Amino acid sequence: MKKISLEGFISRYNLGGEIESVKLVSTDDGMSVKFISDDKTLLGTVTSEDGEFANGEFGVYTTSQLKNLLGVLDANINVTAGSAALEFSDNSTTVNYMMADVSVIPAVPDIKQIPEFESEIVLSDEFISRFIKSKSALNESDTFTFQCKGGKGEIILGYAKINSNRISIKVDCKCSKDSIQPISFSAKYLKEILNANKSPKSAIMKIATAGLAQCSFESEGYKSEYYLVEVK
């Protein structure tokens, strides 16, 4: 398989090192993972159409180590599953990655009741680039805030009820209400999500005032979905 295909899959769930432990499920139709952050405020799924990975269920406990091992290999790799390890090889080099028992991988709960989403935001390439730059400029800002006034939406970094250093970005959105009060989510996680899903074919963020944001991306060969819990 192409190493870049596997690395693209990993980057979409690893999110810059925020998610380390996952159960990777692979079939002839492709690969998938479900994941949850340590603080339980982010969960999601990533699927890949690449069916060249070894079939089975594999416990990946330290994704950062797996990424480092893949880094020494050439662009085209073979993947073989043993009883305790995954073997990756190119024409001259072989690396072993020791698997974890899937029982030690954090269980990912199903979202049983998804609230009604009042807002739908198009995550354009321009917005993705601008948000990433804005988060770097206001790195101390832990949250981003969405609000809608008069049918016009914006996402704000550094939002506060008093004067503050802030960056406000107008967004292309549809809202079921003329006005939606400010609601905040993790800016750190959104930055990593956007970094991992640059130049998508489609990208949408939906926001429910009940306290949930859903980010969905489709790219060539990948589908990614993330849920962010409101930060109060």
Protein Blocks (a to p, Z undefined) as FASTA:
>chain_A
ZZklmmmmmmmmnnnolambdcddddfkbccdddddfkopaccddddfbfkbccdddddf
blmlmmmmmmmpcfbdcddddfkbccdddfkbccddddddfklpccddddfbacddfbdc
dddfklmmmmmmmmmmmmmlmbdcdddeehiacddehiafbdcdddddddddddfbfbdc
dddddfklmmmmmmmmghifbdcddddfkopacdddddehiacdddddddZZ
